[in-house]
């Protein structure tokens, strides 16, 4: 979620914990890296390992809100991609007994990145409209399948490292310059959407797919990892094709 949106919507972010290679240093709370620093380390050859969320940190964050007599709704990273949903759900259930009359609810976004962020933004907008937390959770669970996330990667090695793609497929893809357009399915899993030869062609096909979705009036977002110029070009293309959006 962009920082300006997070601040405007008063959205609290649960840290993602990770470390590099065999280092003992854990990032996520007091110690963190900017996105540029994180990706620079990957490009320099470091390998990052994600870690489960800290149950104590989860409990503290939730209790801070509950002590202010607030209900809490946690919109979480896809349970098919991370164990965070299970950890937060268990902590939320325990806290419900300590704060009777208040709600601590969880929603499996079945998505990631800005797909998850859009669902959190939707929750805030419904709360601003006066909907209670139980109705908001029900609404999000009905709408989450409408959020579509599609992306293209230049280098397949990270998909292989993460177990998303076999080494053989990556070798063939590299030789043939095949760039898969990936998506998150309704179960919250990352799956291939289409295979295209050439990175720029894959970007163009992804953009055309987005235009088809935009015909239904869905809000759009452009995200990137170390590709600001390409992201800006894509955004400008979509603006030209969708005047007024």
C-alpha positions as CSV (number, residue, x, y, z in Angstrom):
1,X,0.0,0.0,0.0
2,X,1.5,3.4,-0.9
3,X,2.5,5.4,2.2
4,X,0.1,8.2,1.4
5,X,-2.8,5.8,1.2
6,X,-1.8,4.1,4.4
7,X,-1.7,7.4,6.3
8,X,-4.9,8.8,4.8
9,X,-6.8,5.6,5.5
10,X,-5.2,4.9,8.9
11,X,-4.2,1.4,7.9
12,X,-1.7,-0.4,10.3
13,X,0.8,-2.6,8.5
14,X,2.0,-5.9,10.1
15,X,5.7,-6.2,9.3
16,X,7.0,-8.9,7.0
17,X,10.1,-10.6,8.5
18,X,13.0,-11.8,6.4
19,X,16.7,-12.4,6.4
20,X,19.5,-12.8,3.8
21,X,21.4,-16.1,3.2
22,X,22.9,-17.3,6.5
23,X,22.9,-14.0,8.3
24,X,21.5,-13.8,11.8
25,X,20.1,-10.3,11.2
26,X,16.3,-10.4,10.9
27,X,14.5,-7.5,9.2
28,X,11.0,-6.4,9.8
29,X,10.5,-4.4,13.0
30,X,13.0,-1.8,14.1
31,X,15.5,-2.8,11.4
32,X,14.2,-2.6,7.8
33,X,15.4,-1.8,4.3
34,X,13.8,0.4,1.7
35,X,12.4,-1.3,-1.4
36,X,15.4,0.0,-3.4
37,X,17.9,-1.4,-0.9
38,X,16.1,-4.7,-0.7
39,X,16.1,-5.3,-4.4
40,X,19.7,-4.0,-4.8
41,X,20.8,-6.8,-2.4
42,X,18.9,-9.4,-4.5
43,X,20.5,-8.1,-7.7
44,X,23.9,-8.2,-6.1
45,X,23.4,-11.9,-5.5
46,X,22.0,-12.1,-2.0
47,X,19.2,-14.6,-1.4
48,X,16.3,-13.5,0.8
49,X,14.2,-15.9,3.0
50,X,10.8,-14.8,4.3
51,X,9.8,-15.7,7.8
52,X,6.5,-16.1,9.6
53,X,5.0,-13.2,11.5
54,X,5.9,-12.8,15.1
55,X,2.9,-13.8,17.3
56,X,4.0,-11.5,20.1
57,X,4.2,-8.6,17.7
58,X,0.8,-9.4,16.3
59,X,-0.8,-9.5,19.8
60,X,0.8,-6.2,20.7
61,X,-0.5,-4.5,17.6
62,X,-4.0,-5.8,18.0
63,X,-4.1,-5.0,21.7
64,X,-3.1,-1.4,21.0
65,X,-6.2,-0.9,18.9
66,X,-8.5,-2.9,21.2
67,X,-7.4,-0.8,24.3
68,X,-8.8,2.3,22.4
69,X,-12.1,0.5,22.3
70,X,-11.9,-0.2,18.5
71,X,-12.9,-3.2,16.5
72,X,-10.2,-4.6,14.3
73,X,-10.3,-6.2,10.9
74,X,-7.1,-7.8,9.6
75,X,-6.8,-8.2,5.8
76,X,-4.1,-10.8,5.3
77,X,-1.7,-12.1,2.7
78,X,-3.1,-15.2,0.9
79,X,-3.2,-18.2,3.2
80,X,-2.0,-20.3,0.2
81,X,1.3,-18.3,0.1
82,X,2.0,-17.7,3.7
83,X,1.3,-19.0,7.2
84,X,0.6,-15.5,8.5
85,X,-3.2,-15.9,8.1
86,X,-3.2,-18.9,10.5
87,X,-1.0,-17.1,13.1
88,X,-3.0,-13.9,13.1
89,X,-6.4,-15.8,13.2
90,X,-5.3,-17.8,16.2
91,X,-4.1,-14.7,18.0
92,X,-7.3,-12.8,17.1
93,X,-9.4,-15.6,18.5
94,X,-7.5,-15.6,21.8
95,X,-7.9,-11.8,22.2
96,X,-11.7,-12.0,21.6
97,X,-11.9,-13.7,25.0
98,X,-9.9,-10.9,26.7
99,X,-11.9,-8.0,25.1
100,X,-15.6,-9.1,25.4
101,X,-17.9,-7.0,23.2
102,X,-15.2,-6.1,20.7
103,X,-14.4,-7.8,17.5
104,X,-11.1,-9.0,16.1
105,X,-11.8,-10.4,12.7
106,X,-9.6,-11.7,9.9
107,X,-10.0,-11.9,6.1
108,X,-8.0,-14.1,3.9
109,X,-7.4,-11.8,0.9
110,X,-6.4,-14.7,-1.3
111,X,-4.2,-12.2,-3.0
112,X,-0.9,-10.4,-2.6
113,X,0.8,-7.0,-3.1
114,X,-1.5,-4.3,-4.2
115,X,-4.3,-6.8,-4.8
116,X,-4.3,-7.3,-1.0
117,X,-3.9,-3.5,-0.6
118,X,-7.0,-2.7,-2.7
119,X,-9.0,-5.0,-0.4
120,X,-7.8,-3.2,2.7
121,X,-8.7,0.1,1.0
122,X,-12.1,-1.2,0.3
123,X,-12.5,-2.1,3.9
124,X,-11.7,1.4,5.0
125,X,-14.1,2.9,2.5
126,X,-16.9,0.7,3.8
127,X,-16.1,1.7,7.3
128,X,-16.2,5.4,6.3
129,X,-19.7,4.7,4.9
130,X,-20.8,3.5,8.3
131,X,-20.7,-0.3,7.8
132,X,-19.9,-2.3,10.9
133,X,-16.9,-4.6,11.0
134,X,-18.9,-7.9,10.7
135,X,-20.7,-6.7,7.6
136,X,-17.4,-5.4,6.1
137,X,-15.8,-8.8,6.5
138,X,-18.7,-10.4,4.8
139,X,-18.6,-7.9,2.0
140,X,-14.8,-8.4,1.4
141,X,-15.2,-12.2,1.3
142,X,-17.9,-11.7,-1.4
143,X,-15.8,-9.2,-3.4
144,X,-12.2,-10.6,-3.1
145,X,-12.6,-12.8,-6.3
146,X,-13.0,-9.6,-8.3
147,X,-9.5,-8.4,-7.5
148,X,-7.2,-9.5,-10.4
149,X,-3.4,-9.3,-10.1
150,X,-1.3,-10.0,-13.1
151,X,2.5,-9.5,-13.4
152,X,5.5,-10.3,-15.6
153,X,9.1,-11.0,-14.5
154,X,12.3,-10.4,-16.5
155,X,14.2,-13.1,-14.8
156,X,12.8,-16.5,-13.9
157,X,15.5,-17.4,-11.3
158,X,13.5,-16.0,-8.4
159,X,10.4,-18.1,-9.3
160,X,12.6,-21.2,-9.3
161,X,14.1,-20.3,-5.9
162,X,10.6,-19.7,-4.5
163,X,9.4,-23.1,-5.8
164,X,7.0,-21.5,-8.3
165,X,8.7,-22.8,-11.4
166,X,10.9,-25.8,-12.1
167,X,14.5,-25.4,-13.1
168,X,13.9,-27.2,-16.4
169,X,11.1,-24.8,-17.3
170,X,13.2,-21.8,-16.4
171,X,16.1,-23.0,-18.6
172,X,13.8,-23.5,-21.6
173,X,12.1,-20.2,-20.9
174,X,15.5,-18.4,-20.8
175,X,16.6,-20.0,-24.1
176,X,13.4,-19.2,-25.9
177,X,13.0,-15.8,-24.2
178,X,9.6,-16.9,-22.9
179,X,8.1,-14.5,-20.3
180,X,5.1,-15.9,-18.4
181,X,2.3,-13.6,-17.4
182,X,1.4,-14.7,-13.9
183,X,-1.7,-14.2,-11.9
184,X,-3.2,-15.1,-8.5
185,X,-6.1,-17.5,-8.8
186,X,-9.3,-17.6,-6.7
187,X,-7.6,-20.0,-4.2
188,X,-4.8,-17.4,-3.7
189,X,-2.1,-19.4,-5.6
190,X,0.3,-17.9,-8.1
191,X,-0.3,-19.6,-11.4
192,X,0.7,-19.0,-15.1
193,X,-1.9,-17.0,-17.0
194,X,-0.2,-16.9,-20.4
195,X,3.3,-17.5,-21.9
196,X,4.7,-14.9,-24.3
197,X,8.0,-14.6,-26.1
198,X,9.7,-11.4,-25.2
199,X,9.4,-9.2,-22.2
200,X,8.0,-6.1,-24.0
201,X,5.4,-8.2,-25.8
202,X,4.4,-9.7,-22.4
203,X,3.9,-6.2,-21.0
204,X,1.8,-5.2,-24.0
205,X,-0.4,-8.3,-23.7
206,X,-0.8,-7.7,-20.0
207,X,-1.8,-4.1,-20.6
208,X,-4.5,-5.3,-23.1
209,X,-5.9,-7.7,-20.5
210,X,-6.1,-4.9,-18.0
211,X,-8.0,-2.7,-20.5
212,X,-10.6,-5.5,-20.8
213,X,-11.0,-5.6,-17.1
214,X,-11.3,-1.9,-16.9
215,X,-14.4,-2.0,-19.1
216,X,-16.3,-3.2,-15.9
217,X,-15.3,0.0,-14.1
218,X,-12.8,-1.7,-11.8
219,X,-10.1,0.5,-10.1
220,X,-6.6,0.0,-11.5
221,X,-3.2,0.1,-9.9
222,X,0.3,-0.2,-11.4
223,X,3.0,-1.7,-9.3
224,X,6.7,-2.6,-10.0
225,X,9.9,-3.9,-8.5
226,X,12.9,-1.8,-9.6
227,X,11.2,-0.8,-12.9
228,X,9.9,2.8,-12.3
229,X,10.3,3.9,-15.9
230,X,8.5,0.9,-17.3
231,X,5.7,1.3,-14.7
232,X,5.3,4.9,-15.6
233,X,5.1,4.1,-19.3
234,X,2.4,1.5,-18.6
235,X,0.5,3.9,-16.5
236,X,0.6,6.6,-19.2
237,X,-0.6,4.0,-21.8
238,X,-3.5,3.1,-19.6
239,X,-4.4,6.7,-19.1
240,X,-4.4,7.4,-22.8
241,X,-6.6,4.3,-23.5
242,X,-8.9,5.2,-20.5
243,X,-9.4,8.9,-20.6
244,X,-10.9,10.2,-17.4
245,X,-9.7,7.3,-15.3
